[in-house]
């Protein structure tokens, strides 16, 4: 996800998380418990995504 999307969502009060790996059920449980952390796998631009690690 790019920074523009992150900023746009945040402007509307939506918290986004990127780079979450593993069991989706555990991710939801961690989110609901306030323990989910953003891994910071954001894109800095368009085109080649080899540097984004996603």
Long-range contacts (C-beta under 8 A, 24 or more apart in sequence): 1-42, 1-43, 2-42, 2-43, 2-44, 2-45, 2-46, 3-42, 3-43, 3-44, 6-42, 18-42, 18-54, 19-53, 19-54
